[in-house]
Amino acid sequence: MSSTRREFLIKSAQGVALAATGGLVWAYLLKQQANAAAFAIRPPGARVADDFNTKCIKCGQCVRACPFDTLKLAHTGDAVPIGTPYFVPRDIPCYMCEDIPCMNACPTGALDPGLADIADARMGQAVIDIENCLSWQGLRCEICHRECPLTDKAITVEHNPRRISKHAMFVPLVHSDACTGCGICEKACPTDEAAIRVVQPELVRGRIGEHYRLGWKNDAGITEDFDPGRPEAAPPAAPTGLDYLNEGGL
């Protein structure tokens, strides 16, 4: 075999190996990207996942505009689509700037410019692990309640009396209609692993279904649309024995 032919075969084999390796890496990246979006906590104003991924050009303008270095761009191996902005509340939460600089810096509208009030942002949903929350275990904590920028709106504290103790429990509750998902509560939680965490709402929220009607919450009565139909006519009462005699039946 000539040296030229041998060199050609070696380079061909190297090319095939390189292409196969590239295919495996690309397949890994696609798999990682497909599973990543569900865990991403996006900046305020981020549109729903499909719209956000379509509009975001991965320019990093929102990251540069954030004054607290909360936002960062995802790298290869992160549980977030590569190049897109996200933040980890336990590291640095969103401190809810009133002028929302990250949203204003977005050139494509991936962060909805219609968000006028940061309190209307829905970056995620805070959830409490009651098995590891100090307050739910009977200790006095309430740090998440005190640190919440929407105190007594997003997080309230309820008084729960104990059955066999004179000491009551003061337990925090998260209200999804007001929680912005900023993550300040998660950052402030004193347990080794935060007992309150911000996640994507789709991962924790259920849906009742339109066929249930909660009459005690809705002005429309629970039986408003319930139509059992006309009641069957009652059979004529049989004449008593005395009436039968008076009618001349005998």
C-alpha positions in Angstrom: 0.0 0.0 0.0 1.4 3.3 -0.9 2.0 6.0 1.7 -0.5 8.3 0.0 -3.3 5.7 0.2 -2.4 4.8 3.8 -2.5 8.5 4.8 -5.9 8.9 3.0 -7.3 5.9 5.0 -6.0 7.2 8.3 -7.5 10.7 7.7 -10.8 9.1 6.6 -11.0 7.0 9.8 -10.2 10.1 11.9 -12.9 12.0 10.2 -15.5 9.3 10.9 -14.4 9.1 14.5 -14.6 12.9 14.9 -18.1 12.9 13.3 -19.3 10.2 15.6 -18.0 12.0 18.7 -19.6 15.2 17.5 -22.9 13.4 17.1 -22.8 12.0 20.6 -22.0 15.4 22.1 -24.8 17.0 20.1 -27.2 14.3 21.2 -26.2 14.9 24.8 -26.7 18.6 24.4 -30.1 18.1 22.9 -31.2 15.8 25.7 -29.9 18.2 28.3 -31.7 21.1 26.7 -34.9 19.2 26.5 -34.9 18.5 30.2 -33.5 21.8 31.3 -36.3 24.4 30.9 -38.5 22.9 33.6 -36.1 24.1 36.4 -35.1 27.5 35.1 -36.0 30.5 37.3 -36.2 33.3 34.8 -35.9 37.1 35.3 -39.0 39.1 36.0 -41.3 39.5 33.0 -40.1 36.4 31.3 -42.7 35.1 29.0 -44.0 31.5 29.0 -41.3 29.0 28.0 -42.1 28.6 24.3 -42.4 32.3 23.7 -39.3 33.1 25.8 -37.1 30.6 24.0 -38.3 31.9 20.7 -37.6 35.6 21.5 -34.5 35.3 23.7 -31.4 35.9 21.5 -29.0 35.1 24.4 -27.4 38.5 24.2 -26.9 38.9 28.0 -28.2 42.5 28.2 -30.4 41.6 31.1 -27.5 40.0 32.9 -25.4 43.2 32.5 -28.3 45.4 33.6 -28.9 43.6 36.9 -27.4 45.7 39.7 -27.1 42.7 42.1 -25.5 40.2 39.8 -28.4 38.0 40.3 -28.7 36.9 36.7 -26.3 34.8 34.8 -26.2 33.0 31.5 -26.4 29.3 31.4 -23.3 27.3 30.3 -22.9 23.8 29.0 -23.9 21.4 31.7 -26.2 23.7 33.6 -29.8 22.6 34.1 -30.9 25.5 31.9 -30.9 26.0 28.1 -27.4 27.3 27.1 -27.0 31.0 26.8 -30.3 31.9 28.4 -30.6 34.1 31.6 -31.6 32.5 34.9 -30.9 32.8 38.6 -30.5 30.6 41.6 -32.4 32.1 44.5 -30.3 30.4 47.2 -27.2 32.1 45.8 -28.5 35.5 44.9 -32.3 36.2 44.8 -34.1 38.8 42.8 -34.3 42.0 44.9 -37.2 43.3 42.9 -35.9 46.6 41.6 -38.8 49.0 41.1 -37.5 50.1 37.7 -36.9 46.5 36.5 -33.7 47.2 34.7 -33.2 43.7 33.3 -36.6 43.9 31.6 -35.9 47.3 30.1 -32.6 46.1 28.8 -34.1 43.2 26.9 -34.1 44.1 23.1 -36.5 41.5 21.9 -39.4 41.4 24.4 -38.5 38.0 25.8 -38.9 39.9 29.1 -42.3 41.4 28.6 -42.0 45.2 28.6 -45.7 45.3 29.7 -44.7 44.4 33.2 -45.2 47.8 35.0 -45.1 46.7 38.6 -42.5 44.3 39.9 -45.0 43.0 42.4 -46.9 41.5 39.4 -43.9 39.4 38.3 -44.2 35.7 38.5 -40.7 34.3 38.3 -41.6 31.1 40.2 -43.5 29.8 43.1 -42.3 29.5 46.7 -43.2 26.2 48.4 -42.5 25.1 52.0 -41.2 21.7 53.0 -43.2 21.4 56.2 -41.2 18.4 57.3 -38.0 20.5 57.5 -39.4 24.0 58.2 -38.5 25.1 61.7 -41.8 26.8 62.3 -43.8 23.7 61.2 -41.7 21.6 63.6 -42.6 23.8 66.6 -39.7 26.3 66.8 -40.0 30.0 66.4 -38.5 31.2 63.1 -40.7 33.2 60.7 -37.6 34.6 59.0 -39.1 34.0 55.5 -42.2 35.9 56.6 -40.1 38.9 57.9 -37.8 39.0 54.9 -40.5 38.7 52.3 -40.8 42.0 50.4 -44.6 41.4 50.2 -45.1 40.6 53.9 -48.6 39.5 54.8 -49.4 39.2 51.2 -47.2 36.5 49.7 -46.3 34.9 53.1 -48.5 35.0 56.2 -48.1 33.4 59.6 -50.9 31.4 61.1 -51.4 30.5 64.7 -51.9 26.8 65.2 -52.7 25.7 68.8 -51.2 22.4 69.9 -53.3 19.7 71.3 -51.1 18.6 74.2 -49.0 21.7 74.8 -49.6 25.2 76.0 -47.3 26.6 73.3 -48.8 27.4 70.0 -47.2 27.0 66.6 -46.7 30.0 64.3 -46.4 28.5 60.8 -45.7 30.4 57.5 -48.0 29.9 54.6 -47.3 31.0 51.0 -50.0 32.6 48.9 -49.6 31.9 45.2 -51.7 34.8 44.1 -49.1 37.2 45.5 -45.8 35.3 45.5 -43.5 36.7 42.8 -40.9 34.0 43.1 -38.1 36.4 43.9 -36.5 33.9 46.2 -35.6 36.2 49.1 -37.3 33.8 51.4 -35.2 30.9 50.1 -32.0 32.9 50.5 -32.9 33.8 54.1 -34.0 30.4 55.3 -31.6 29.4 58.1 -31.8 25.6 57.6 -28.8 23.8 56.0 -30.9 23.1 52.9 -33.6 25.7 52.4 -37.0 24.5 53.7 -38.7 27.0 51.4 -37.8 27.0 47.8 -38.7 28.7 44.5 -39.7 26.4 41.7 -41.5 26.6 38.5 -45.3 26.8 39.3 -46.1 24.0 36.8 -44.1 21.6 38.9 -46.2 22.1 42.1 -49.6 23.5 41.1 -52.6 21.3 40.5 -55.8 22.2 38.7 -59.2 21.7 40.1 -61.1 21.4 36.8 -64.0 23.4 35.5 -66.6 20.9 36.5 -66.1 21.6 40.2 -68.2 24.6 41.6 -67.1 25.9 44.9 -70.2 27.7 46.0 -68.7 29.1 49.1 -66.0 30.9 47.1 -68.1 31.9 44.0 -71.2 34.1 43.9 -72.7 31.6 41.6 -74.5 29.1 43.7 -73.2 25.5 43.7 -76.6 24.3 42.5 -77.3 27.1 40.0 -77.0 24.9 36.9 -78.3 21.8 38.6 -81.7 20.8 37.1 -83.0 17.6 38.5 -86.1 17.9 36.2 -89.8 18.1 37.2 -90.7 15.9 40.2 -93.1 13.1 39.3 -96.7 13.8 40.1 -97.7 12.2 43.4 -100.4 9.5 42.9 -103.9 10.5 44.0 -104.5 9.7 47.6 -106.8 6.7 48.2 -110.1 7.7 49.8 -110.4 6.8 53.3 -112.9 4.2 54.3 -115.4 6.8 55.7 -115.3 9.0 52.5 -115.9 5.9 50.5 -119.1 5.1 52.5 -120.3 8.8 52.2 -119.9 8.7 48.4 -122.4 5.9 48.1 -120.1 3.3 47.1 -122.0 0.7 49.1 
